Structures are given as structure tokens and as C-alpha cells.
Amino acid sequence: MRFVIIGAGAVGGVVAGRLAGAGADVAVVARGAHLEAIRRDGLLLRQAGGDSVHRLPAYATPDEVDWRAGDVAVLGVKSNDTQGVLQRLPRDVPVVCLQNGVANERAALRLFPQVYGVCVMLPSGHLSPGVVLAQCDPVPGILDIGRIPHGTDEICDAIAAQLRAAGFHSEPREDIMRRKYAKLLMNLANAVEALCGRVEALDEAAEPLRAEGERVLQAAGIAYTSAAEDAERRGDILRMVPVAGEERGGGSTWQSLARGTGAVEADYLNGEIVLLGRLHGVPTPVNETARRLVVEAARRGTAPGSMTAAEFLAAIALARA
């Protein structure tokens, strides 16, 4: 089995480095300065236990990959880039969605018979070309996996085993989408963290997003794991640590603003709740406001933390009025 990881940023890059370090066969697809740095210097994985450099085959697009029997395509791109990637994959390759959100699996299943979802609990970072950070130690993350729409199979079992060999906690789960919808509720706060930074009032500002999201999922009849189930799975496994002397700045959306990428995946996080709300007649002014504000911030090149929590709460109060 060879892992072709498409999108070797924070999550994809850490998984690529850890798998390669455990002896797995890994190739990556990246772009721009990040691709150039990987080709020139290798992928630098920084973690509390020490840095490691991984010389991996690196491609600019999936079209360049020398696809062969036994390959698995692992999507590590943001959800807004998924459709373009899927169109460039061979149609007989198993597709693993190593992504937040819940739309990627549906998009992949339209085109591919073997699709797998991963519930990603992996604090990681990517702010410099060629460099990724694993920000938990000694276990870098929890990556449970299941077949879409449900169940498990031999490929699922084999991937989980490889991830465990690379130091992750990973179990095959027949109900992986139930777990991914619970993670979606958590990821609704990504927009607020990016807009306001990691401030004391962050939980207060994010709570209305989750409450609205829960109402929408209930109206849609979509099951998700409870907070108690999620806490039991996490336990004390994920222990955040400084890497290279630096504390974690923020999650994936925060990092997108920090890197000035011009785009965020809020349309597929908060936007998923907005979509479901429209389909099932549930107003979603809070998530729509968060989605709009963070998308506008990305387009303007606004730095993370440029809005106060009070300003965000005032914006959603106005939207609710």
C-alpha cells in the first residue's frame, strides 16, 4: 500500500511525515513554495521529540503521480478544493477523506466506489514552506476511519494499522460519519477563532454557533456522537506541547488567514449548517454571519485576531434581530 497524500499541509504533512518515518511508502502532492521546498530540502516535520526530514516523491498535481496498483489517495486539501482534486484521480483508486467537514465524502462517493472518512483530531501547523508541526506529544493525534456510507473493510483495517504504526491512535469505526458530524459542530468555532484569535471570551462567542448547529442537525435527523462519547474517545490522549519553542497559534482557519491564502473552508463548515438549515426550514443567522465574516476576511487578506469577541457577538446579535 502506498499513500498518495494530496495536500501536504498541516494535517496531510504531519501524517505524511509520521507514516514515512514508520517505514510506509508515501508520496505527496503540494503546490507553490511548499512544493518547491519539499522537492529541494525534503519535508521537515517538527515535533516535541525532535525534527525529522523526509525525502518524498512530490508532485504538483494528481495528474503527475505514477499511479499504480495498491495506491490509496488521501485527501488533505481544504473542502473548497476537493472537487477539483477528485476530477484528476484515477477512478479505481480508494479515496480517503482526511478532512474536516462532511461534504467531501459525498462528493467522492459520487465518483468512486471505495471511499473512507477520517475523523481528524490532530492539532498541527503549517505556516512556512516545507515545514509542518505536530503539536501534540507523545501521541500526535486520533484518526479513526470508516467506510462511506457505513461499515469497515480490509482496506480500512489496513490503513488504521499503518496509522497506529506511525504513532496515531486509529480505530476502524462503522459509524464514522456520526463522529464526523460531532467534529463538524466543534469546527463551527474555527471561524470565530480566526476572526478573534485565541482570547478568553472565545468559548462564549462560539457557543451560539454550536447551539444553532445542534438544532439544525436535530431537525435534519442527523445523528452525531454526544459530548460524553467524544470526551471518552479523546480522554487525555491529545496533550498540546510547544514545538520549536512556540505555542499553537490557532487551528486550520486561523492558519489560512495567517498565511494569507485568500480562502478558507468556512463554506463547508459553517456553510454546511446554513445549507442544512435552508433545506429543513431552520434559520441559521449565527453561522451565516460567521461564514460571511471569515470569508470576507480571507478575501481582504485580514490577519487573524482582527475582531474582538464583543464585536463578533454584536454582529450575530444584529443578524438575529
N, C-alpha and C positions, 0 to 999 in steps of 0.2 A: 504494500500500500504506500503510495506517495501522496503527500498532502500538498496540493497547489493552493496556496493561501493568497487570495485575491483581495488586496487591501491590507498591506503590512504596516498599518498604523499602530495605535496604542494597543488594542486588543489583538489584532491579527499579528502584529510584530512580536509581541510577547509570546503568543502561542507558537509562532514560527521558531523563535529562538529557543524556547524550552523544549519543543519537540526535537529540534536539530541537536540540542545538547544531550538529549537522551538517546541519540542514535537513529532517529526516524529520518526517512527520506522526505525532504522538504524543498519546495520551490516557492518563490513569491512573485506576485505581480504588484508593482508600485508605480509611482509616477513622479515626474518633475525632479526636484532636487533630492528628494528622498530616494528615488530610484538611482540617481547618479551616485549618491553617497554609498548605497549598498553595493553597487557594482564596483566602485573604486576601493572602498575600505571594509566592506562587509557590514552586516547588521550588528550594531552594538547594543547588547542587552544589558541594561544597568539594573542591579538589584542589590538588596542588602548583603547578600552573601558574596558579592564581588561581581565585577564586569566580565562579560564574555563576548567574543566576536565570532559571528557565524558567516562563513563564506557560502552563500546560497545562490543557486541559479535565479536570476532576477530578470523579469520581463516587463515590458511597458504595457502590454495588453494581453488578454487571454488568447488572442489570435496567434501570438508569437510562441506560445507554450508548445512543446513537443509532446502533446497528449498521447498517453499510452494506456494499455490495459492495467487496471488496478489503481488508477488515479482517482482521487477524491477532490472535488472543487470545494474549497472552503471560502465562503463569502465573508470578508471582514470589512467591506465598504459600508458607508452610511446608507440608510434605506433609500435616500433620494438617488443613489447611483446604482441600485440593484438591477433595475430593468435593463439598463444599458449593458451591464455585465452578462446577464442571463442570455441575451441575444448573441453573445460571442462565445458561448460554451458549446462543446460537442454534446449532442442530445442524449448520449448514452452514459454520461458521467454522473455519479451520485453527487448531489449538491447538499452541502452543509451550511446552514444559515447561522453563522457565528456573529449574530447581530441583535441589537435591541429592537423593540417594536415587534409587531405581529403580522405585518403586511408582506414581508419578504417570503415567508413560507408559501403563502397563497400564490404569489407571483411565480415562484419557482415551480410549484405543483402544476401550474397551467401548462408548463413546457417540459417538465422532467418527471419520469415515473418514480425515481428514488430521491426523496427529499427528507432532510433531517433538520430539526430545530435544536438549538442550544440555548439554554437559559444561562445568560452570561452574568456571572458575579466575579468580576476581575478588575479591581482598581488598577489602572495602568495609565501611562502617559506617553505622549509623543508630541514634542514641541520643537525638536531640532532634526534636520535631515539625517537619516541614517541611524538615529538613536531612539530606542524605546525603553520605558521604565516599568518594571514590575514593582508595584508599590505595597505589596503585602508579603510578609515573611513569617514562618518558613513555607507556608502554602501560598502560592501566587494567586489562586482563585478556585472557584467552584464552577464547573462546566458540565452540568447534567445535559443529557442528549436523548432525543426520542425521534422516532419516525413520524412523518406527517402523512395523514392527519392524526394517527394514533398508533401505538404499539412500538415494538422494537424488533430488531432482526440481527443477523450475524454482522453486518457492516456496522450497525450501531454499537454492538458489543465490542467489536474490534477497535473502533475509534475511541470509545471510553477507556479501553485497556491501554491504548497508546497515550492518552492524556494522563492517565494515572501514572504511567511510567515516567512521564515528564514532570511529575510532582503536583499535578492538579488533583482536586477531588472531582471525580466524574462518575456518575451512575446512569445506566440506561433507565429511562422513565417512559412508561406507556402514556402518561398524561402530560407530556412536555408542554403543550400549549396552555394548559391550566396554569402551569408555573410561569410561562412567559407572559400571560395576561397579568399576573401578580407583579411581575417585574415592570410591565408597562406602567402600572399605577405608580410605582416608585419613580420611574423615569419621567413622569409628568413634571417633577420638580427640577429637572435639568434646565429648563428654560429660566426658571427663577434664579437658580444658582449662577447661570451665565450672566443674567442681567444685573443681579445684585451682588454677586460674589458670595463667599462663604462667611456670612455675617450671622450674628446671634439670632436675629429675627427671621432667619431663613425658614425654619420649620413652620412658623406662624404664617408666613407668606405663601408657603407651598400647600398648607393643609386644605384650602378651598379647592385646589386643583384635584387632589386625590378624592375628596368628598364628592365632587362633581363626577369624576371618573367612575367611582363606585356606583353612583346612581345610574349612570349610562350602561355599565356592564350588567347591572341587575335588570334594567329594562330590556336589554338585548338578550337576556337569558344566557349570558356567557359566564361560565364558571372560572374561578380563579382561586389559587391557594390562599388560605387565611394568613393573617399576620403571624398567628401562632405557628402554623406549619412552616412558614418562611423562616421564622426565628429558630425553629428546631433544626432546620436544614443548615442554616448558617452557623449556629452555635457560636463558638469562639474561634472558628477556623480562620476568618479573614482578619488578620492583625496588621493594621496600617503602620508602616515604618517610613522614616525619611530615607530617601535614596540620593546618593551623592550630596548629602548634607542639606537637601531641600525637602520641605513638607509638600504634600499634594496640594496643588493649586485649585483643581476642580475637575469635574467629570468631562465627558466627551463633548458636550455642547460648549462648556466653558473653554475647552481647549480649541475648539473650532474658532471661537471669537479671538482667543489669544493668538492663534496662528494667522488670523486674518484671511481665512479660506473663502469668505464671501458667501458661504452657505452653511446651514445647519439642518439637522434632520427633524426639526420640530413638527413639520407637516405630517410625519409618520409616528410621532409620539403624541403630543397634544392634539395634533390633527386627526389621529385615529379616533380619539374620544369625540371630537367635533363631528366627524363623519358618522359614527355610530349614533350620536345624539340626533343628527338630522334624519337618519334612517328610522329611528324609533321614537321621534317626537319628544325628545328631552332637550331643553335649552342648555347650551354649553358656553355661556358668555365668558366664564373664567378661563377655560382652556383656549378658547378662540383668541382672547386678549393676549394670553401668554405666547401663543403661537405667533400672532401678528407682531408683537413687540420684538421677539428674539429674531425672527426672520428679517425684520427691518434693520435691527442692529447689525446683523451679519452683512446685509447688503451695503450698509453705510460704512462698514469697517470699524464699528464701535468696539472699544476694548471691553472685556468682561468687567463687571462690577461698576458700571457707569450709572446705574439706577439704584436708589435706596429701596429698602423693603417697604418703607412707608409710601413711597411713590408708586411702587407696584400695587400695593393694596388699594391705593386711591384709584388707580387705573381700573382695577377689576370692580371696585365699588361703582364707578361711573358706568361700566359696561352692564352691570346688573340693574341699574336704575331704569 
